């Protein structure tokens, strides 16, 4: 009986050594550190922000935004297949009505924006995006999608 128990023990240990049943090593992807890859919508927002920046060049903050911004205004907007801004809504603000007015006007003046790819257009024929305007004390701004880093406040 002892021989049977010993044989069973040997077979059990030998079965564990089967390479088909060894634990698998974790999959390691060598992705670059930093920003995740840009989506199609991210790329479109950058192109749209560049258009707003070009059209409103006199109101753009040169260089880096100041460390403590006067205002941050986020707008939700819709663009049709041709790049025309078809709707704008205040998404987030600190209550600076003048900055809100400037942000909305700068977006409307830049219309038409670049035409979005067909893959971005939804069933209503539009693309929805959110962009943020970063205002310095002098009333000039940059758009977050293309803004330079803020000046270090130290």
Secondary structure as UniProt FT lines:
FT   HELIX           2..16
FT   HELIX           19..21
FT   HELIX           40..55
FT   HELIX           57..59
FT   STRAND          71..80
FT   TURN            81..82
FT   STRAND          85..92
FT   HELIX           97..110
FT   TURN            118..120
FT   TURN            123..124
FT   STRAND          126..135
FT   TURN            137..138
FT   STRAND          141..143
FT   HELIX           144..146
//
